[in-house]
Amino acid sequence: MQSESRKWNLAKNVIFGYLNQILSLGLNFIGRTVFILILGREYLGINGLFSDVLTMLSMADLGFGIAMSYSFYKPIANQDKEKIAALIHFYKRVYILIACATAVIGVMLVPFLKYIINMDSDIPYLLYYYLLFLANTIVSYFFVYKTSIINASQKNYLISKYQIIIRLVQTIVQICVLVVFRNYFIYLFIPIIGTLANNLLASHKAEQLYPEIRSQNNQLDSAQKKEITENMKSVFLYKISSTFLTGTDNMLISVIIGTVWVGIYSNYNLILNGINSVLAVLFNSVTASVGNLVVTENEEKRYEVFQTMNVISLILAAVITIVISAVINDLVFLWLGAEYVLSNAIRIAIVCNFYLANILRPIWSYREATGLYTKTKYIMVIAAAFNLILSIVGGYLYGIAGIIFASVISRVSTYCWYEPQLLFHIYFKKKTFAYYLAVLKNMLITFGVCILIDVLSRNACIDSWWKLAVKLLWTGALSLICVLGYYSRTSEFKIIWNVYFYKKIEKKKH
């Protein structure tokens, strides 16, 4: 029953999650196009820069939601209502402190803005724009502590529909504001209302599902508070380091190259972040199921699920990376024009970063579900420090490509090999050689097909949307043939066949 419940919740989480992210990606494209046409590259650069400056203070990147979800897995599986209520009450006070700290730190950053903004022409009211970005970050903490229980209970789909509606309304209103008033101030104020509305609706749904969380009488004992606090410290250190690893690129581009280039680079990030969000739906939905599996299933079952997730991850990462590498510059050219297209060196760096992030998704899902982030925090600190040094050097020597390639080198030399080793050693009690070999083979296939497609399409002129569609189709087909052609003969691919398709065939026979 638990297994069937996990599968049913996972299916609904994935369906609603995909609807949410696909709609979000489409709306972001429309909104970005209108934004550039009306406000131009300078405001686009400011928008990208302030978004990244405050990313390190945002709720999602600080990662407290991960620690919260982890602490809920066991009481939800055991239906311990008193423990659930006590956890909610504790997290409420934690998030009040976080909101206050975010406000203070955000205001303290104001004097340093002039050092990271590098523009040929002045934009008025920059301070007010920054404060609106900060206000949206602070509002994101309001009432959100209640929604973590929904994520931990594998019912994300219940709040995805709120996000879909609010995002749709928010984007339409923002576009209308730009077209009618051409006012950036009002444009930035609208997401604050949307964030608050989303959190209120999700909080109300959590109270409906778990009415016991309204209770203020349940308290955690000192030992439980200490354990949760230690977990929070670990995940905070890990996530803040991770944010410095990925979130400093735009600031360094602004300082070294120019703020306008942040906006141009952010167009590529919009595309890749949208695709990443769609892929993340699957693995984020699985994380809660893995957390439940950890406390209810045996070791062999856990490893079998990981193997399945890993094969799927490698196939998806390879195929999507190949297609993105082939069409992303053509897409930006047709969408915004030649002046927004970045060089091939930058394209390769961006694609490499995308690939590395996606082959590790199963590792991250198990890390968060098992609480192993307490043992991986320092490797991310090392990666962030290494990346900062390399990015500064690379930025001055090679420009934007040097800054982005610094992230690639930092990832590969630190947590890309360390986190799998830790998970296999502590949790699976297995050696990592087979895992590393599978990843290496996948890398060779991926970049081999990327080179093949670059050679085949070198003289092609993609100057219309229908030509881009044709290129998308044939590159997608070729990548699928090459990747699946390899995996169909491997033992890894047979895991998926045996776990899913073979069992379904057997059930039909009986």
N, C-alpha and C positions, 0 to 999 in steps of 0.2 A: 504494500500500500504506500509506504514511504517512497519507494522507487517510482511508482506511477505518479504520485503527487509531484515529485521533483520534475519528472518529464513534462507533466501538464503545465506546471508553473513556468518551467523553462520555455516551453513553446509559446506561451502567451507573452512572456517577457520579451522574447526575441521578436515576435510579430509586431507588438506595439512599439518596441524599441526601434525597429527598422522604420516603421511608419513615421515615428517622431524624427529620426535622424535624416531620412530621405526628404521629408517635408522641410526640415530645418536647412538642409543643404540647398534645396531649390530656392527657398526664401532668402537665404544668404546671398546667393548669386544675383537674384533680382535686386535685393536691397543694396548690394555692393555696386552694381551697375548704375543705379540711380544716384547713389552717393558720389561716385566718381564724376558722373556727368554734371552734377549740380555744384558740388563743393570742390572737386579737383584733387590733385595729388598731394598738395600740402596738408589738407585736412585728413586725407587718408593716412598719411605718415603719422600725424599726431594721434589719430585713432588707434593705429597699430602700436605705437610706442606706449601710450598710457595704458592700453590693455595689458601689455607685457609687464609694465612696471607694477601693476596691481595684481598680476597673476600670482605672484609669490605670497600675496595676502588673502587670496580667494579661498573659499571653503574647500572646493574640490581639490586644489593642489596642496593644501596643507595636510590633507589626508586623514583628518580626524574621523570622517565618515567611515573609513576603513576600520579603524580601531573600534569604533562603536558597533559596526555590524558584526565584527568578530566576537565581541563580548555578548552579543544577543543570540548567537547560534545555539549554544547549549540550553539556556533557559527556554527558548522557543521550542526546541526539540522535546524538552521535558515538561512543557506547558507550566512553567514556574511563573505564575502571574505576579507574585510578590516581588520576585527578583527583577522581572521586566519593569514593573512600576518604579522600583528603587533605582534602576539604571537610568530610566528616563528623567527622574528627578535630579539625579547626579549630573547628567549631561546638560540639563537646562542651565545649571549654575556655571558649568564649564563654558558653554557658548556665550553666556552673558559676559564672562571675562574675556573671551576671544574677541567679541564685537568691540568691547572697550579698548582692548590692546590694538586692534586693527585701526581704530579711529586715531589713536594716539600716534602710532607708527606712521600711518598715512600722512598725517599733518606734519610730522617731523621730516618727511621727505620733501616737503615743499621747497625749502631753500636750495635743494640740490637739482631741481628740475632744469635750471638754466645751464647746468653743466652737461646735460644729456640731450638737450634740444639743439640741433645744429641745422639751421635753415637760412636760406638767402634772404627771405622776406619775413617780416614779423606777422604773427597771427594774434589778433586782440583776444583778450579774455581767456588766455590759456589757463590761468589759475582756476577760474570758475569751471572750466571744462574738466580739469583734473579732479576737482572736488566732487563733481557729479559722478565721475568714474569711481571715486573713493566711496561715495554714498551708496552706490549700487553694490559694491563689495560688502559693505557693512550690513546692508539690508539682507544680503544673501544668508546671513547667519540667523535671522529672526525665524523662530519656530521650526527651524530645520531639524533640530534634535529629535523631534517626534517621527520624522519620516524615515529615519535610519532603521526603525523596526520593520517598516514595510519592505525595505531592501533586504534585510536579513531574513525575512520570512518568505523570500522568493516571490514577492508580489509587486514588483516594480511596475507592471503593466497597469496597475490601478491608478498610478499618478502620471503615467506617460500621456494619458489622454488629456489631462489638465495642461501638461506642457505643450501638447500639440495645438490646442485651442488658443492658449495664451500667446504662444510664439506667432501663430498666424495673425491674430489681432494686432499684436505689437508691431510686426513688420509692416502690415498695411497702414497702420497709423503713422509709423515713422516715414514711410514713403510719401504719404499725403503731406506730412509736415515739411519734408524737403521740397516737394513740388510746389506747394502753396506758399509757404513762408520762407523757405531757404534758411531755416534757423537751426544751427547746430546745437544750441543750448536746449531747446525743446526736444530735439532729436535724442539727446542724451538723458533727458529726464524721463522719457517714456519707459525705458527698460527698468528703471527703479520701481515704477508701479507694477510692471509685469512680474518682476522678481518677488515682490511682496505678495502679490495676488497668488502666484504659484505656490509659495510657501504656506500661505494661509489655507488654501484648498487642500494641499497635501497633509497639513497638520490636522485638519478636520477629518479627513479620511482615516488617518491613523487612530484618532480618538474613537471613531465609529467601529473600527476593527478590534481595537484593544481598549475598551472603556476603562480598564484598570489603570491606565497611564495617567488618568486625571488625578489619582490619589497622590496626596502630598505626605502621607504618613509613613511610607516605606523608605527605609534608609539602608545604604550599604554599610557593612562594617568596615573597620579601618584596614583590614587585610585586603578586602576586595577593592577598596579605593586605591590602595597602594599598587595592586596588580594592574588595574586599569590605567592609572597614572603613568606607570612605567611603560605600558604599551603605547600610550599616547605620546610620551616623550620620544620613543623609538620611531614611531611612524611620522612624527613631526620632523625629526632630524632627517629621516630618509626623504620625505617629500619635499622639504624645503631645499635640500641638496639637489634633488631631482629637478626642482623648479629653477635653481640657479644653473643647472646643466643645460636646460632647454630654453629658459626664459630670459637669459642675458643676451641672446643673439641680437634681438632687435635693439637693445640699448647700445650694444657695441657698434652695430651698423650705424645707428644714429650719430654716435660720438665720432667714429672713425671715418665713415663714408658720407653720411648726411641723412637727416630725418626723412626726406622725401623717399629715399631708397627703402626705408622701413615699410612705407605704404606699398611700394612695388613688390617687395618680397612678401608682404602680407597677403597679396592675391594668391600666391602659390600656397601659402599656409592655409588660406581659406579652403582651397580645393583639397589639400592633403588632410587637413583637420576634419573636413566633412567626411572623407572616405575613412579616416581613422575612427571617427565617431560611429559610423555604420558598422565597422568591424568590431569595435569595442562593445557594441550592444550584445553580440553573441557571447563574448568572453566575460563581460561584466555580469550578464545574466547567469552564466555558469558558475561564477564565483560563489554566490549564495548557495547554489546547489552543492558545490564542492564542500562548503562549510558544513552543510547538513550531512553530506556523505562522510566527512571526517569523523563525526561523532556517532554514526550509525552503521558504517560498513567496515569490512576487514581490509587489511593492507593490500592484498592482491587486487581487490576491486578498485581501490583508490589508484593504484598504478595503471590498471587497465584503462580507466577513464582518462588519466593523464596522457597515455600513449595515443589514445584516440584524438584528444584535443590537440596534441602536438602534430600529428599527421595533417589534420585539417588546417592548422595554423601555417605549416610549411607550404602546403599547396596554395592556400589563399595568398600568403605573402609573396610567393613566387609569381603567380599569375598576375596579381594586381600591380606588383612592382614593375613587371615587364611592360604592361599596358600603360601605366603612368609615365614611365620613362619615354615611351614612344610618342605619346600624344600631348603631354602637358604643355610644352611650348607652343604647339599648334593651337591648342585650346585657348591659351591666353592671348595669342595673336588674333584669333577670330573674335574673341570676347571683348578685348580692350584696345588692341592695336599694337603695332610693332614697338612703340616706346615703352611698353610694359613687359616686354619679353626679356628674360634674363639669359645670360650666356650658357653654353653647354656645360662648362665646368661647374657652374652653380647648380644647374639642373641635376648633374650626376651626384653632387654632394647632397642635395635635397632628397633624391631618390634613395641614396644609401642610408640616410637617417631614417627614412620611412620604413625601409626593409628591416633594419635592425630592431626598430620598435615593435614590428608586428611578428617577428619570429619568436619573440620572448613572451608573448601574451599568455600562453599556458603556464609558464614559470611564474608570472606575476599573479595569475589567478590562484595558484596553489600557495604562493607566498602570502597573499592576503587572507586566504581562507584558513591557513594553518597558523598564522601569526608569526611566520618566520622573518617578518620585517624587523623584528627586534634584534636579529642577528646580522642583518644586511645593512644597517644604517650607516656604518662607518665607511663601507666601500663606496657608497654614493657621495659621501663627503669628499673622499679622495678623488672621485670622478669629477665632481663639480670644481674642485680646486685646480685639477689638471686641465680641465676644459677652459677655465678662465684664463690661465696662463697661455695655453696654446691659441685661444681665440684672439687675444690681444696681439700676439706675435703674428699669427696668420692673417689677421685683419690688416695690419700695416704692410705686410709683405704681399699678400695675394687678394686683398679686398674681401668682398662678401663670401666668395668661395672658400677662402682661408678660414673665416669665422665658422662656417658650417662644417667644413671638413674637420675642424678641431673637435666638434661634437662626435663625429664618427670615430675618430681615433680614441677619444676619451671613453666612449662606450665599449669599444672592442677590447681595450686594454684593461678594463676594470670589471664592471658588473656583468657584462655579456658572458664571461666565462665563470665568474665567481658565484653568481646566484644559482645557476644550474647545479654546480658542484655542491653547494650547500644543501639545496633541496634534496638531491639524490643521496647524499651522505647521511643527513639527519632523518629525513622523512621516509625515503624509499629503501634505504639501506642497500643501495646498488651503486655500481661504478658508472661514471658518466661518459666513458669512451664511445659507446654506441650512440648516445645523444649528440655528442660533438661531431661524430662522423656523419650522422644524418644531416646536421645543420650545414656542415662543410659541403657535402654533395649538393644540397639544395642551393647554396650560394653559387657554386660553379654552374649549375643549370641555369639559374636566374640570370646571372651576368653574361653567361654565354649566349643565351637567347636575346638578351638586350643588345649585345653587340651585333648579332645576326640581323635583327630588325633595323638597327641603325644603318647597316650596310645596304640592306634591301631598299630602304626608304630614303637614302641619301639624296637622290635627285628628284624626289617627289615634291610637288608644290601644293601645299594644302591651303587653298585660298577661298574655300567655301565650306559651309557646314556639312553639305552632303559628302564632300571629299573626306572631311574629318570622320564622318560616320563610317565611311567605307574603310578608312585606315583603322578605326577603332575595332571594326568587325574582324578584319583579317589579322590584326595583331593579337586580338583576344583569342581567335581560333587557333593561331599558330602557337601561342603560349600554352593554351589548354592541351593541345596535341603533344607538345614537347614535355610539359610537366606531368600530365597524367600518363603519357606514354612511358615515362620513367617509373612513376610510382605504381603503376599497374603490375609491374613485375617484382615489386619489393614486398618483403614481409610486413612492412609498416602499413601499406595500403590494405593488406588482407585483414588487418585488425578492424578497420572500418567495415569491411564487407562481412566479416564473421560476427561482429558485435551487432550490426544493424540489419543488413539485408538478409543474411543467411537465417537469422533467428525469425525474421518476419516470414520467410518462405516456409520454414519449419512449422510455424504456428498455423499457416494456411493449410498445410497438408493434414494437420491433426484436426 
